[in-house]
Amino acid sequence: MALDEARQGTHGGGCTCGDCPHGARQGHRRAVAAFLAKRDELAAGQGLPTGVAQSASATRQWVSDELTQSAQAVAERGREAGDAWLYRVWQRTLVIVWGAVAVLAVAEAATAIGAGWTPARTAGLIAGLVTAGLLTAAAHVHRARGGLLAPLIGEDNRLSTSRAVAASWVLLAVFSVLVLALQLAGASGHAQRDALIEGLDLARGAGVVTVLALVCAIAVVVRRVVSVRVLSGRLQKLRADRPRAADLLTDDSGRGGFTDVSYVLVSTAAVLFAAVRLARRPEQLPDLPWGLALLVAVSAAAYFAGKYTEGGRPVVLSVVRAREAGDLDAPIRTGDDIEIRGAGFVPPGAGAPDRLARMVVRIGPVHVHVPMIPVTGGFANPTDTVLTVPVPVEVEPGVVEVQVVTASGAESNRVAIDVTD
């Protein structure tokens, strides 16, 4: 609905109803603020019905259900805001593209002072206009998916670092070939045309061609590796509400990633160096030194290794009976709380309340939803290393297996416990 109204443009920029693209962001912010206020209120023990206030288990279940419903409303608002943002951002990408063309024109005009205007400068300006025109057409076709961001967005709705790096090298290669082609079209002498054709020799552009092939291969292989690891349960991936620029430098949880940062920084420096070489020698492909190409290869290898080794499936290490102060030591019985200790229960990107509410623990044949226990500023349960759930009365006494299913759908190992009468 938000996307349809975005195309119709029926609301003004001051709308804050939350049901249209102009107000979707404000609606999401208000929903988040309402959820946080409700969470802190329930954490302080306020707003509880008198019917459940006398039972700790009933209170916990009621609070968890209330927070789950509120979290689902926040998630729905977030998805609407993300779809509306994708539709609006495609025009902003065009501003960046045509702004780069304007910068190119100003730079050529400034450097032409004293040196004079040359056919190479004309070819560079026309190549910039042609490239910008092609990018504009592509952005218009994919305007509902973020315009120029569409090919850079991965299946998890985040900006892909490998695709962004590969796209920068592809744009540089296309621009370089267009500059040479336009110069060749305007050349009048055979010697000048031969020199321009020689500028495309592999001996001159071997470094750029090698790096281009490498980064494109990394983008393809990383996508395959991530897909295989997700489907096999060795990597937990959750979809984001919308892509963000920080995705290029961080992991799914928003923490900066060393391999991502190094890959982006080294590639950016190499692209800028190649662009300067092209400006200095527009009659040939940028001759990227092999030392710089090797530096890009090392950062790409580190990035690939990081992607191949990241993540992991949830692991249950032990299951014990939860004991409060004053309780006697006893075996696990139906109705008791058990504490599941392990790792990987809350994967990166799963810290949102609606994702926490999707966690399930299998106790024998019974599926128990992990209750959310609020505290001021966050949640005491569930956490990445400890889950606390009750043993329902439907569990038959005897040896049963406990298994955790995270919000991403990944299943942990099974641990057997003995439930007594």
SVG drawing of the C-alpha trace seen along z (x, -y; Angstrom):
<svg xmlns="http://www.w3.org/2000/svg" viewBox="-8 -29 63 71">
<polyline fill="none" stroke="black" stroke-width="0.4" points="0.0,0.0 2.8,-2.4 4.5,-1.7 1.3,-2.3 0.7,-5.6 4.3,-6.6 3.7,-6.2 0.4,-8.2 2.0,-10.9 -1.2,-11.6 0.4,-12.9 2.5,-15.9 5.9,-15.9 4.4,-16.8 2.3,-13.7 3.0,-11.6 0.2,-9.1 2.5,-6.2 0.3,-4.7 2.0,-6.5 5.7,-6.7 6.1,-10.2 4.9,-9.2 6.1,-5.6 9.4,-6.5 7.6,-8.7 5.1,-5.9 7.9,-3.4 9.6,-5.7 6.4,-6.2 5.8,-2.5 9.4,-1.9 9.0,-4.6 5.6,-3.1 7.2,0.4 10.2,-0.8 7.9,-2.7 5.7,0.4 8.7,2.7 10.1,0.4 6.7,0.1 6.2,3.9 9.8,4.3 8.9,2.1 5.9,4.2 3.3,1.6 0.2,2.2 -0.2,5.9 -3.8,7.2 -4.9,8.2 -5.8,11.7 -2.2,12.7 -0.3,10.6 -0.6,13.3 1.3,16.0 4.9,15.5 4.5,17.9 1.2,16.4 2.7,12.9 5.8,13.8 3.6,15.5 1.3,12.5 4.1,10.0 5.8,12.0 2.6,12.3 2.0,8.5 5.6,7.7 5.4,10.2 2.2,8.5 3.8,5.1 7.0,6.3 5.1,7.7 3.5,4.3 6.9,2.6 8.3,5.1 5.4,4.4 6.0,0.7 9.6,1.3 8.9,3.3 6.6,0.6 9.2,-2.1 11.9,0.0 9.8,0.5 9.0,-3.2 12.6,-4.2 13.7,-1.9 11.3,-3.6 12.4,-7.1 16.1,-6.6 16.5,-5.9 16.2,-9.6 18.9,-10.3 21.3,-7.9 20.8,-9.9 21.7,-13.1 25.0,-11.4 25.6,-10.2 24.9,-13.6 26.8,-15.3 29.8,-13.2 29.4,-14.3 29.3,-17.9 32.5,-17.4 34.2,-15.8 33.2,-18.8 34.5,-21.3 37.8,-19.3 38.4,-19.1 37.6,-22.8 40.0,-23.7 42.9,-21.6 42.4,-22.9 43.4,-26.4 46.8,-26.9 47.1,-23.5 44.2,-24.0 41.2,-21.8 42.0,-18.5 40.1,-15.8 40.7,-13.5 38.9,-16.0 36.0,-16.0 36.0,-12.2 36.1,-12.0 33.2,-14.4 31.1,-12.6 31.9,-9.3 30.8,-10.6 27.5,-11.7 26.9,-8.4 27.7,-6.4 25.4,-8.6 22.7,-8.2 23.0,-4.4 22.9,-4.4 19.9,-6.7 18.0,-4.3 19.0,-1.4 17.9,-3.2 14.5,-4.0 13.9,-0.4 14.7,0.7 13.2,-2.3 11.0,-0.2 14.1,1.6 16.4,-1.4 17.5,-2.4 21.2,-1.9 21.3,-0.2 19.3,2.8 22.2,4.8 24.2,4.1 21.5,5.4 21.9,9.0 19.2,11.6 19.3,10.5 18.2,6.9 21.7,5.5 24.2,3.8 26.8,6.3 30.4,5.3 31.7,7.7 29.1,6.4 29.8,2.8 33.6,3.3 33.0,5.2 30.6,2.5 33.2,-0.2 35.8,1.6 33.2,2.4 32.3,-1.3 35.9,-2.3 36.5,0.3 33.4,-0.9 34.3,-4.5 37.9,-3.8 36.8,-1.9 34.3,-4.6 37.0,-7.3 39.2,-5.2 36.3,-4.5 35.3,-8.1 38.9,-9.2 39.2,-6.5 36.0,-7.8 37.3,-11.3 40.9,-10.4 41.8,-11.5 45.2,-9.9 46.2,-6.3 49.1,-6.7 46.8,-8.1 44.2,-5.4 46.9,-2.7 48.2,-4.2 44.7,-4.2 44.1,-0.6 47.5,0.3 46.2,-1.3 43.8,1.6 46.6,4.2 46.7,6.6 50.2,5.7 49.1,2.1 45.9,3.0 46.9,6.4 46.7,5.1 43.2,3.6 41.9,6.6 43.3,9.0 41.8,7.0 38.5,6.7 38.3,10.5 39.3,11.1 36.7,8.8 33.9,10.1 34.8,13.7 34.8,12.8 31.3,11.3 30.0,14.5 31.8,17.0 30.9,15.2 27.2,15.2 27.4,19.0 29.3,19.7 26.9,17.7 23.9,19.4 25.3,22.9 26.3,22.2 22.8,20.8 21.0,23.8 23.2,26.3 22.6,24.6 26.2,23.5 25.4,19.8 22.5,17.9 21.2,15.1 18.2,12.8 16.7,10.3 17.1,6.6 14.3,4.0 16.3,1.9 19.8,1.6 22.2,-1.0 25.5,-2.4 27.0,-1.0 26.4,2.5 29.5,2.2 31.7,2.0 29.9,3.9 28.5,7.4 24.8,8.2 24.7,7.0 26.1,3.6 29.6,4.2 32.5,3.1 34.2,6.0 38.0,5.9 37.9,7.8 35.1,5.7 36.8,2.4 40.1,3.5 38.6,4.7 36.7,1.5 39.6,-0.8 42.2,1.0 39.8,1.2 38.9,-2.5 42.5,-3.5 43.2,-1.3 40.2,-2.6 41.3,-6.2 44.8,-5.5 43.6,-3.9 41.3,-6.9 44.3,-9.2 46.3,-7.1 43.5,-7.3 43.4,-11.1 47.1,-11.3 47.1,-8.8 43.7,-8.8 45.0,-7.1 45.3,-3.7 43.7,-1.6 44.9,-2.5 48.2,-0.7 47.7,0.5 51.0,1.5 51.3,5.2 52.2,4.2 48.9,2.4 47.0,5.3 48.6,7.7 47.5,5.6 43.9,5.7 44.2,9.5 45.4,9.9 42.5,7.8 40.1,9.8 41.5,13.1 41.1,11.9 37.5,10.8 36.7,14.2 38.2,16.1 36.2,14.0 33.0,14.8 33.8,18.5 34.5,18.8 31.9,16.4 28.9,17.6 28.0,21.0 25.0,23.0 23.6,22.7 25.2,25.0 23.6,26.3 26.3,27.1 24.2,28.0 20.6,27.9 20.1,27.4 17.2,26.7 16.8,22.9 17.0,22.2 16.0,19.0 17.3,17.8 15.8,20.0 14.8,22.9 15.9,26.4 18.0,28.5 15.8,30.9 15.5,32.8 13.7,31.3 9.9,31.7 7.1,30.5 6.4,26.9 10.0,26.1 12.1,23.6 15.2,25.0 18.2,23.0 19.7,23.8 23.4,22.8 25.3,22.6 26.2,20.2 24.7,18.7 21.1,18.5 20.7,14.9 22.6,14.6 23.7,11.3 20.7,9.2 18.3,11.2 18.3,8.8 15.1,7.1 12.1,8.0 10.1,9.6 13.1,11.9 13.5,12.8 9.9,13.7 10.4,16.3 12.8,18.5 11.5,21.9 12.8,24.7 11.8,28.3 11.4,30.3 10.5,33.8 7.6,33.4 6.5,30.1 7.4,26.8 7.9,24.1 8.2,20.4 11.0,18.7 9.4,16.0 10.7,12.5 11.6,11.1 12.0,7.4 14.3,5.3 15.0,1.6 16.8,1.0 16.6,4.5 15.7,8.1 17.0,10.6 15.7,13.5 16.5,14.7 20.2,14.0 22.9,15.4 24.3,17.8 21.4,18.6 17.7,19.3 15.2,19.9 12.0,21.7 9.4,23.6 8.9,27.4 5.2,27.7 2.9,30.3 2.5,31.9 6.0,33.3 5.9,36.9 8.2,37.9 11.4,39.7 14.3,38.9 13.5,36.2 15.7,34.3 16.0,30.5 16.8,28.6 16.9,24.9 15.5,23.4 16.7,19.8 14.9,17.0 16.9,17.8 15.5,21.4 18.8,23.0 18.6,26.0 21.0,26.8 22.3,30.1 20.1,32.2 20.8,32.7 18.9,35.3 17.5,34.4 15.6,36.5 12.1,35.2 10.6,36.7 7.1,36.7"/>
</svg>
